[in-house]
């Protein structure tokens, strides 16, 4: 997910996206704990997407 794509979305869309990514992150953590996660790079991608969305939300809040 690119930051330019995120900046074009509204705050509501970003918060919905953030909620879904947080749920996905929780699911990945549970899979990792039960040793069912085969692709561990997914966890890193989700974490970085969450950080990108939070950054864009902060930028929008300052404006």
C-alpha distances in whole Angstrom, upper triangle without the diagonal:
4,7,9,7,8,11,12,12,15,16,17,14,12,15,15,11,12,15,14,12,15,17,15,16,19,20,18,21,23,23,23,26,28,27,25,22,22,18,18,15,13,14,13,9,10,12,9,7,10,11,8,9,13,13,12,15,17,17,18,20,22,22
4,5,5,7,9,11,12,15,16,18,15,13,16,17,13,14,18,17,15,18,20,18,19,22,23,22,24,27,26,26,29,31,30,29,25,25,22,21,18,16,17,15,12,13,14,11,9,12,12,8,10,13,12,11,14,16,15,16,19,20,20
4,5,5,6,9,10,13,14,16,14,11,15,16,13,14,17,17,15,18,21,20,19,23,24,23,25,28,28,28,31,33,32,31,27,28,24,23,20,18,19,17,14,14,14,11,9,11,10,7,8,11,9,8,11,13,11,13,16,17,17
4,5,5,7,9,12,14,17,14,13,16,17,15,16,20,19,18,21,23,22,23,26,27,26,28,31,31,31,34,36,35,34,30,30,27,26,23,21,22,20,17,17,18,15,13,15,14,10,11,14,12,9,13,15,13,13,17,17,17
4,6,6,7,11,13,14,12,11,14,15,12,14,17,17,16,19,21,20,21,24,25,24,27,29,29,30,32,34,34,32,28,29,25,25,22,20,21,19,16,16,17,15,12,14,14,11,10,14,13,10,13,16,14,14,17,19,18
4,5,5,8,10,12,9,7,11,12,10,11,14,15,14,16,19,18,19,22,23,23,25,27,28,28,31,33,32,31,28,28,25,24,22,19,20,18,15,14,15,13,10,11,12,8,7,10,10,7,9,12,11,11,14,16,15
4,5,8,9,12,11,9,13,14,13,14,17,18,17,19,22,22,22,25,27,26,28,31,31,32,34,36,36,34,31,32,29,28,25,23,23,21,19,18,18,16,13,14,13,10,9,11,10,6,9,11,9,8,12,13,12
4,7,10,12,10,10,13,14,13,15,18,18,18,21,23,23,24,27,28,28,30,32,33,33,36,38,38,36,33,33,30,30,27,24,25,24,21,20,21,18,15,16,17,13,12,14,14,10,11,14,12,11,14,16,14
4,7,8,6,7,10,11,10,12,15,15,16,18,20,20,21,24,25,26,28,30,30,31,34,35,36,34,31,32,29,28,26,23,24,23,20,18,19,18,14,15,16,13,10,13,13,10,10,13,13,10,14,16,15
4,5,5,6,9,10,11,12,14,16,17,18,20,21,22,25,26,27,28,31,32,33,35,36,37,35,33,34,31,30,28,25,25,25,22,20,21,20,16,16,17,14,11,13,14,10,9,13,12,9,12,14,13
4,5,5,6,9,10,10,12,14,15,16,18,20,21,22,24,25,27,29,30,31,33,35,36,34,32,33,31,30,28,25,24,24,21,19,19,18,15,14,15,13,10,11,12,9,7,10,11,8,9,13,12
4,5,5,6,9,10,11,13,14,15,17,18,20,21,23,24,26,27,29,30,32,34,35,33,31,33,30,29,28,25,24,24,22,19,20,20,16,15,17,15,12,13,15,12,10,13,14,12,12,16,16
4,6,5,6,9,10,11,12,14,16,17,18,20,21,22,24,26,27,28,30,32,33,31,28,30,27,27,25,22,22,22,19,17,18,18,14,13,15,14,10,12,14,12,11,14,15,13,14,18,17
4,5,5,6,9,10,10,12,14,15,16,18,20,21,22,24,25,26,28,30,31,29,27,28,26,25,23,20,19,19,17,14,15,14,11,10,12,10,7,9,11,9,7,11,12,11,12,16,16
4,5,5,6,9,10,10,12,14,15,17,18,20,21,23,24,25,27,29,30,28,26,28,26,25,23,20,19,20,18,15,15,15,12,10,12,12,8,9,12,11,8,12,14,12,13,16,17
4,5,5,6,9,10,11,12,14,16,17,18,20,21,23,24,26,27,29,27,25,27,25,24,23,19,19,20,18,14,16,16,13,11,14,14,10,12,15,14,12,15,17,15,16,20,20
4,5,5,6,9,10,11,12,14,15,16,18,20,21,22,24,26,26,25,22,24,22,21,20,16,16,17,14,11,13,13,10,9,12,11,8,10,13,12,11,15,16,15,17,20,21
4,5,5,6,9,10,10,12,14,15,16,18,20,21,22,24,25,24,22,24,21,20,19,16,15,15,13,10,10,11,8,6,9,10,7,8,11,11,10,13,15,15,15,19,20
4,5,5,6,9,10,11,12,14,15,17,19,20,21,23,24,23,21,23,22,21,20,17,15,17,15,12,12,14,12,9,12,13,10,11,15,15,13,16,18,18,18,21,23
4,5,5,6,9,10,11,12,14,15,17,18,20,21,22,20,19,21,19,19,18,14,14,15,14,10,12,14,11,10,13,14,12,13,16,16,15,18,20,20,21,24,25
4,5,5,6,9,10,10,12,14,15,16,18,20,20,19,17,19,16,16,15,11,10,12,10,6,8,10,8,7,10,11,10,11,14,15,15,17,19,19,20,23,25
4,5,5,6,9,10,11,12,14,15,17,19,20,19,17,19,18,16,16,13,11,12,12,8,9,11,10,7,11,13,11,11,15,16,15,17,20,20,20,23,25
4,5,5,6,9,10,11,12,14,15,17,18,17,15,18,17,16,17,13,12,14,14,10,11,14,13,11,14,16,14,15,19,19,18,21,23,23,24,27,28
4,5,5,6,9,10,10,12,14,15,16,14,12,15,14,13,13,10,9,12,11,8,10,13,11,10,14,15,14,16,19,20,19,22,24,24,25,28,29
4,5,5,6,9,10,10,12,14,15,14,12,15,13,11,12,9,7,9,10,6,7,11,10,9,12,14,14,15,18,19,19,21,23,24,24,27,29
4,5,5,6,9,10,11,12,14,13,12,15,15,13,15,12,9,12,13,10,11,14,14,12,15,18,17,17,20,22,21,23,26,26,26,29,31
4,5,5,6,9,10,11,12,11,10,13,13,12,14,11,10,13,14,11,12,16,15,14,18,20,19,20,23,24,24,26,28,29,29,32,34
4,5,5,6,9,10,10,9,7,10,10,9,10,8,6,10,11,9,11,14,14,14,16,19,19,20,22,24,24,26,28,29,29,32,34
4,5,5,6,9,10,10,9,12,12,10,12,10,8,11,13,11,11,15,16,15,17,20,20,20,23,25,24,26,28,30,30,32,34
4,5,5,6,8,8,9,12,13,12,15,13,11,14,16,14,15,18,19,18,20,23,23,23,26,28,27,29,32,32,32,35,37
4,5,5,6,5,5,9,10,10,13,11,10,14,15,14,15,19,19,19,21,23,24,24,27,29,29,30,33,34,34,37,39
4,5,5,6,5,8,10,8,11,11,9,12,15,14,14,18,19,18,21,23,24,24,27,29,29,30,33,34,34,37,39
4,5,8,8,12,13,12,15,14,12,15,18,17,17,20,21,21,23,25,26,26,28,31,30,32,34,36,36,38,40
4,6,8,11,14,13,16,16,14,18,20,19,19,23,24,23,25,28,28,29,31,33,33,35,37,38,38,41,43
4,6,8,11,10,14,14,13,16,19,18,19,22,23,23,25,28,28,29,31,33,34,35,37,39,39,41,44
4,6,9,10,14,13,13,16,18,17,19,22,22,22,25,27,27,28,31,32,33,35,37,38,38,41,43
4,6,6,10,9,9,13,14,14,15,18,19,19,22,24,24,26,28,29,30,32,34,35,36,38,40
4,6,9,9,11,13,14,15,17,19,20,21,23,25,26,27,29,30,32,33,35,36,38,40,41
4,6,6,8,10,11,12,14,16,17,18,20,21,23,24,26,27,29,31,32,33,35,37,38
4,5,6,7,9,11,12,14,15,16,18,20,21,22,24,26,27,28,30,32,33,35,37
4,5,5,6,9,10,11,13,15,16,17,19,20,21,23,25,26,27,29,31,32,34
4,5,5,6,9,10,11,12,14,15,17,18,20,21,23,25,26,27,29,31,32
4,6,5,6,9,10,11,13,14,16,17,19,20,21,23,25,26,27,29,31
4,5,5,6,9,10,11,12,14,16,17,19,20,21,23,25,26,27,29
4,5,5,6,9,10,11,12,14,15,17,18,20,21,23,24,26,28
4,5,5,6,9,10,11,12,14,15,17,18,20,21,23,25,26
4,6,5,6,9,10,11,12,15,16,17,19,20,21,23,25
4,5,5,6,9,10,11,12,14,15,17,19,20,21,23
4,5,5,6,9,10,11,12,14,15,17,18,20,22
4,5,5,6,9,10,11,12,14,15,17,19,20
4,5,5,6,9,10,11,12,14,15,17,19
4,5,5,6,9,10,11,12,14,16,17
4,5,5,6,9,10,11,12,14,16
4,6,5,6,9,10,10,13,15
4,5,5,6,9,10,11,13
4,5,5,6,9,10,11
4,5,5,6,9,10
4,5,5,6,9
4,5,5,7
4,5,5
4,6
4
